[in-house]
Amino acid sequence: MRKILLGLGLFVALFLSACTSNEKDTLRVATNANFPPYEYIENGDYAGIDIEIAKQIAKELNLKLDIQNMPFDSIIAAVASNKADIGISGFTVTDERKKSINFSDSYAKSKQAIIVKDDSSIKKVDDLYGDNAYRVGVQLSTTGAIYFGDDIENKKTKATLHEYHNGADAVAALIAGKIDCVIIDEQPAKSFVASNRGLEILATEYVEEEYAIIVSKEKEELLKKINSIISKLKSDGTIDAIQKKYIK
């Protein structure tokens, strides 16, 4: 029995050691791969601007890359609890999010856009703040949800908020007539409109913002390294080249 227990103990020790070693050799990246052109799945592989930036960061850190695809609203918790090392999924810097995690330096700028059907009575952003109780679709936990949710709470609009797990589901609801518009980041908005007939983007954007990578508050050294890499990738033109590859 003692030999069995000793053998079992040695197996567990070796297993835990291997897991720890694998974690040290790997950059675990949390993302929501349903956000083109930043992250999506194409022919069974992960693709997009954020994915390529993550690959560059892993390369600079001399680490293997482990992409962990999960719901957007689970990413901050995964990073904060050390289930992932970083999160990259079109994250906008907000004070509320800073309470849970740290942000890297910005690597891209974006705008919140509004998608409507081409025969919609919504012609400009201000129409959402009029007398009509429009049904506004957003992706769960995104800045579009946060900003417009605040406007509803502060009684600036009569519209109602409808949250979906990803942008594709929100757009599908718009096409089906379940909602009247979708607030989402500009580049994904362009991708969804390009692949779905009868949709258009309002000429005026909802809000401007910047993207950054999220890192656990316990990993300040990793954050410093990532900021240094972002600076390098900006100065040598790598990030610009990646963006031009996906944004025409």
N, C-alpha and C positions, 0 to 999 in steps of 0.2 A: 504493500500500500504506500509506504514511504517513497519507494522508487517511482511509483506512478505519480504521486503528488509532486515529487521533485521534477519529474519529466514534464508534467503539466505546467509547473511554474516556469521552467525553462522555456517552454513553447510560448507561453503568454508573454514572457519578457522579450523574447526574440520578435514576436509579432508586434508588440508595442514599439520596440526599437525600430523595426522596419517602417511602421506607420509614421513615426517621428521623422525618420530619415527621408521618406518620400515627401512629407510636407515641407521639409527644409529645401528639397531640390525642386519644388514646384511652386509656381505662382498660381494660386486659385482665384479665378476671376468670375465674379457673379454678374450675370447680365440677363436681360429679357429679350430673347432673339426674335422679336416680332415688331421691330421698330426700324424698318428700312428708311434710309440707306445706312443707318448707324450700326444696327445688328439685326441679322436675319439668317435664315437657313436656306441654302441654295444647293441643290443636288446632294443633300445629306451633310453638307459641310457648313460651318459657321462663316459668315462673310459680313462685310460692312466696315465703315470707318472706324468705329470703336474697336472692333475685333482686330483690325490691322494695327491700331495703336497699341492694343494690349500685347500683340505679338512682338512689337518693337520693344516694349518695356521689358517683357520677359527675356528677350534676346540681350538687352543691355545689362540685365541683372544676372545673366547666365543661368536662367532657370527654365524648366519645362513649363509649358502653358497648359492649364487645366480649366477649360471653360465650363462653368456651371450655369445652365439655363434654368431660370426660375421665374415665378411671377414677379412683376416689377415691385409690388408692395412688400415683397419678402427680402429684397436685396439689402436694404439698410440693416435689418435685423441680422442677416447672415454675416455681414461684415462686422457689425458691432459685437457679435458673439464669437468671432474668430472661426466661423464655418467657411468663410472665404477671406482672402487677403485684401482684395480690393473689389470695388464695384464700378463698372463702367457701362452706362446704359442711358446716355443722354441726360445725366443728372444736372439739374440747375441748382446753383448755390442759393440756399435760403437760410434764414436765421433759425427757423424751426428745425431743419435738418441738422444744423450745426450742434444742436443739443445732444445728438446721438453719435455723430461721426465727424471726422475731419474731412475737409476738401483739399484737393491739390490745387495748384495754379490752373487757371482756365486753359483749355486747349482748343475751344471752338466757341463761336457765337451762334445764336439761333433766335428765332422769333416764334411766338405762339400764333398759329393761324386758325382760321375758322372755315371749316368745310360745310357747304350747303348743297342741296340739289339745285340744278341750274334754273328751276322755276320757283325757287324759294322766295317768300316775301321778305326774308332777311337779306338786306342789300349792303349793310354796313354794321360795324361793331355796335354803334349806338342803338341800333334797332333792338338789341337784346336788353336794353335798359328802358324800353318804352312800356306801353300798356299791355302788350301781349305776353302771355305766360308761356313763352317758348320752352321746349324740352331740349336741354343742352346735354350732349353726351361728352364724356371725358374718360381718360384712362385712369384707373384707380391709383391714388397717391401721387399723381403727377402734378406739376405746378399749375397746369390748366385747371385741375380739380381743386387745388388749394386756393388759387386766386379767385376763381368764379364762385367757389363755395363761400369764401369770405364776403363776396359781394352780396350773395343771397342772405347770409347771416346778418349783414349790416343793412338789409332791406333796400339795397340799391337797385334791385331788379325783381320782377315778378316771375322770372324764369325758374324752372326746376332743374335740379342736377341729377343726371343719370350716369352712374359709374360702371365701367366695364374693365375686365381684367387686362385687355390689351386694345390697341388702336383699331385692329382689324375687326374686332367684335363691335366696337362703337360705330365704325363705318358701315358694317353690315346692318346694324340697327337703323342707321340713317336711311340706307337704301330701302329697307323694309317699311319705312314710315313710322317707326316706333319713337324716333326723336326728330328734332328739326335741324340740328346742326351738331358738329363735332369740333371741340377745341383741342388742338394737338400741335406739336412742333412743326415748323414750316416744311422741313425736308421730308419727313414721313407723310405730311399732308400732300405734298406734290406726288409722292409715290402712289398713294392711295387714289388720288384723282386720276393719275395717268392710267391706272389699271382698272378703273371703274367708270363706265360711261354714265353721263348725266349728272356728274358732280363738278363743282367748281370751288375755288378758294376766294374768299372776299378780298377785295383790293387792299383793304386796310388791315394790318396785323393787330393782334390782340395785345401783345406785350413783347418786349425784347429781353433776352437773357443770355447767360453764359453757361457752358458745360464744363464740368470738372469731374475728376475721379474721386470716389469716396474711399476713405481708409479708416480703420479703427483708431480711436483715440489712444490706444495702447501701443500703436506702431508708429511712433514719431520718426524713428530712423528710416523706416520704409517710405514714409511720406517725403522726407528730405530727398531720398534717392529718386523718387518718382518726379518730384519737382525739377530736379536737376536734369533728368532724362527728357521731360517735356520741353524744358528750355533748349536742350540740344536739338530735339526733333523739330522745334520751331525754327531755330536759327539755321539749320542745314537744309530746310525746305521739305523735310520728310512729311510732316503733317499736312502741309499745303498740297503736296503731290497726292497724298492719300485722299484728301477731300476732293480734289479735281477729278480723281478717278471715279468717284461715285456721284459727285454733284456736277451735272453738265450745265 
